[in-house]
Amino acid sequence: MKRVVGFFAAAALVIAIFMGAASVSAQDGVDSELAPGLELISDGRFDEAVSFFEEEAIKRPDDPDVFNYLGIARYHLGDFKSALEAFDESLDRDPSYVIVYHNIGVTYHALGRYYLAIENFERALNLTGDDEVLFFRLALSYIALQDWETAREFLLSAQKMNPDESEYRAYLEYVNSKISAEPQN
């Protein structure tokens, strides 16, 4: 349960790390022993991060964070199969680890397996309740499937939570143009 309660703060940090946009420290609520590996990810040193987290997995085989971060590093190397294996290892240790479902969804989306991406984003959403990032991720998967109406619903949900986000508005304009271009029955 503690992973769900702290989801929003942790999710923001992990998503930023996943996207390579964050620097981390123990002050960010990250285990100080794992912070060096997260810095490697932040610095784009993914091979070194994989090695770091593989070593940590030996020392801390029951820690779901280690496997989550290992999955993120492998994802950035383009080793999606191994990333998914690491994420699965994380869920084996903590089946309610919400951000891992997000990370699995991102990985399946990158593989073009949009239905599996959607399934994992929805699992995360079911554990957390409303979340603008998950709404946006779902919208992107539905856009990839050209399901414009469903994409629009999720974009509107994300925008409702954060009306100032210009990316949501831009995608909404795109989706609305696709909807208006469809032949009317």
C-alpha positions as CSV (number, residue, x, y, z in Angstrom):
1,M,0.0,0.0,0.0
2,K,2.9,2.4,0.7
3,R,3.8,2.4,-3.0
4,V,0.3,3.5,-3.9
5,V,0.1,6.2,-1.3
6,G,3.4,7.7,-2.4
7,F,2.7,7.2,-6.1
8,F,2.3,10.7,-7.2
9,A,5.6,12.0,-5.9
10,A,7.4,8.9,-6.9
11,A,5.7,8.7,-10.3
12,A,6.7,12.2,-11.2
13,L,10.4,11.4,-10.4
14,V,10.4,8.0,-12.1
15,I,8.7,9.3,-15.2
16,A,11.2,12.1,-15.4
17,I,14.0,9.5,-15.0
18,F,12.4,7.3,-17.6
19,M,12.4,10.2,-20.0
20,G,15.9,11.1,-19.1
21,A,15.0,14.5,-17.7
22,A,15.8,14.3,-14.0
23,S,18.7,14.3,-11.7
24,V,18.2,12.5,-8.5
25,S,19.5,12.3,-4.9
26,A,18.5,10.9,-1.6
27,Q,16.7,14.2,-0.9
28,D,14.2,13.2,-3.7
29,G,13.1,10.2,-1.6
30,V,15.2,7.8,-3.5
31,D,17.1,5.1,-1.6
32,S,20.6,6.6,-1.2
33,E,22.1,3.3,-2.3
34,L,20.2,3.4,-5.6
35,A,20.8,7.1,-6.3
36,P,24.1,6.6,-8.1
37,G,22.4,4.2,-10.6
38,L,19.6,6.7,-11.2
39,E,22.2,9.4,-11.8
40,L,23.8,7.1,-14.5
41,I,20.3,6.9,-16.1
42,S,19.9,10.7,-15.9
43,D,23.3,11.1,-17.5
44,G,22.5,8.8,-20.4
45,R,25.1,6.2,-19.2
46,F,22.7,3.3,-19.7
47,D,25.2,0.5,-20.0
48,E,26.8,1.5,-16.7
49,A,23.3,1.8,-15.1
50,V,22.4,-1.7,-16.2
51,S,25.6,-3.0,-14.7
52,F,24.9,-1.0,-11.5
53,F,21.4,-2.4,-11.1
54,E,22.4,-5.9,-12.0
55,E,24.9,-5.8,-9.1
56,E,22.2,-4.3,-6.8
57,A,19.8,-7.1,-7.8
58,I,22.3,-9.6,-6.5
59,K,22.7,-7.7,-3.2
60,R,19.0,-6.8,-2.9
61,P,17.0,-9.6,-4.7
62,D,13.7,-8.7,-3.0
63,D,13.8,-5.0,-3.8
64,P,11.2,-4.1,-6.5
65,D,12.9,-0.7,-7.0
66,V,16.1,-2.3,-8.2
67,F,14.3,-4.3,-10.9
68,N,12.2,-1.3,-12.0
69,Y,15.3,0.9,-12.5
70,L,17.0,-2.0,-14.2
71,G,14.1,-2.1,-16.6
72,I,14.3,1.6,-17.2
73,A,18.0,1.4,-18.0
74,R,17.4,-1.6,-20.4
75,Y,14.6,0.3,-22.1
76,H,16.9,3.2,-22.8
77,L,19.3,0.8,-24.4
78,G,16.5,-0.4,-26.7
79,D,16.5,-3.8,-25.1
80,F,12.8,-3.9,-24.6
81,K,12.5,-7.7,-24.0
82,S,15.0,-7.5,-21.1
83,A,13.3,-4.3,-19.9
84,L,10.0,-6.1,-19.7
85,E,11.6,-9.1,-17.9
86,A,13.0,-6.7,-15.3
87,F,9.6,-4.9,-14.9
88,D,8.0,-8.4,-14.4
89,E,10.6,-9.2,-11.7
90,S,9.7,-6.0,-10.0
91,L,6.0,-6.9,-10.0
92,D,6.8,-10.4,-8.7
93,R,8.1,-8.6,-5.7
94,D,5.3,-6.0,-5.4
95,P,2.2,-6.6,-7.6
96,S,0.8,-3.2,-6.6
97,Y,3.8,-1.2,-7.7
98,V,1.9,1.2,-9.9
99,I,4.7,3.0,-11.7
100,V,5.9,-0.4,-13.1
101,Y,2.6,-0.8,-14.9
102,H,3.2,2.6,-16.4
103,N,6.7,1.6,-17.5
104,I,5.5,-1.7,-19.0
105,G,2.9,0.3,-20.9
106,V,5.5,2.7,-22.2
107,T,7.6,-0.2,-23.3
108,Y,4.8,-2.0,-25.1
109,H,3.9,1.3,-26.8
110,A,7.4,1.6,-28.1
111,L,7.1,-1.9,-29.5
112,G,3.9,-1.0,-31.3
113,R,1.9,-3.3,-29.1
114,Y,-0.7,-0.8,-28.2
115,Y,-3.4,-3.1,-26.8
116,L,-0.9,-4.4,-24.2
117,A,0.2,-0.8,-23.5
118,I,-3.4,0.2,-22.9
119,E,-3.9,-2.9,-20.6
120,N,-1.0,-1.8,-18.4
121,F,-1.9,1.9,-18.3
122,E,-5.4,0.9,-17.3
123,R,-4.0,-1.4,-14.5
124,A,-2.0,1.5,-13.2
125,L,-5.1,3.8,-13.4
126,N,-7.2,1.2,-11.5
127,L,-4.6,1.3,-8.7
128,T,-4.2,5.1,-8.5
129,G,-7.5,6.6,-9.6
130,D,-7.4,9.7,-11.9
131,D,-3.9,10.5,-13.2
132,E,-3.2,12.9,-16.0
133,V,0.0,11.2,-17.1
134,L,-1.8,7.9,-17.4
135,F,-4.7,9.6,-19.2
136,F,-2.3,11.1,-21.7
137,R,-0.4,7.8,-22.2
138,L,-3.8,6.1,-22.9
139,A,-4.7,8.8,-25.4
140,L,-1.4,8.3,-27.2
141,S,-2.0,4.6,-27.5
142,Y,-5.5,5.2,-28.8
143,I,-4.2,7.7,-31.3
144,A,-1.8,5.1,-32.5
145,L,-4.8,2.8,-33.0
146,Q,-6.6,5.6,-34.7
147,D,-9.4,5.3,-32.2
148,W,-10.0,9.1,-32.2
149,E,-13.1,9.2,-30.0
150,T,-11.5,7.3,-27.2
151,A,-8.2,9.2,-27.5
152,R,-10.3,12.4,-27.3
153,E,-11.9,11.2,-24.1
154,F,-8.6,10.6,-22.4
155,L,-7.1,13.8,-23.6
156,L,-10.1,15.7,-22.2
157,S,-9.6,13.9,-18.9
158,A,-5.9,14.8,-18.8
159,Q,-6.6,18.4,-19.8
160,K,-9.3,18.7,-17.1
161,M,-6.6,17.8,-14.5
162,N,-4.0,20.2,-16.1
163,P,-5.7,22.8,-18.3
164,D,-2.4,24.7,-18.8
165,E,-0.6,21.8,-20.5
166,S,-0.1,22.9,-24.1
167,E,0.8,19.4,-25.3
168,Y,-2.7,18.2,-24.3
169,R,-4.3,21.1,-26.3
170,A,-2.1,20.3,-29.3
171,Y,-3.0,16.7,-29.4
172,L,-6.7,17.5,-28.8
173,E,-6.6,19.8,-31.9
174,Y,-5.1,17.0,-33.9
175,V,-7.6,14.4,-32.7
176,N,-10.5,16.8,-33.2
177,S,-9.3,17.4,-36.8
178,K,-9.3,13.6,-37.4
179,I,-12.8,13.3,-36.0
180,S,-14.2,16.1,-38.1
181,A,-12.5,14.7,-41.2
182,E,-14.3,11.3,-40.7
183,P,-17.3,10.7,-42.9
184,Q,-20.6,11.2,-41.0
185,N,-23.1,8.4,-41.0
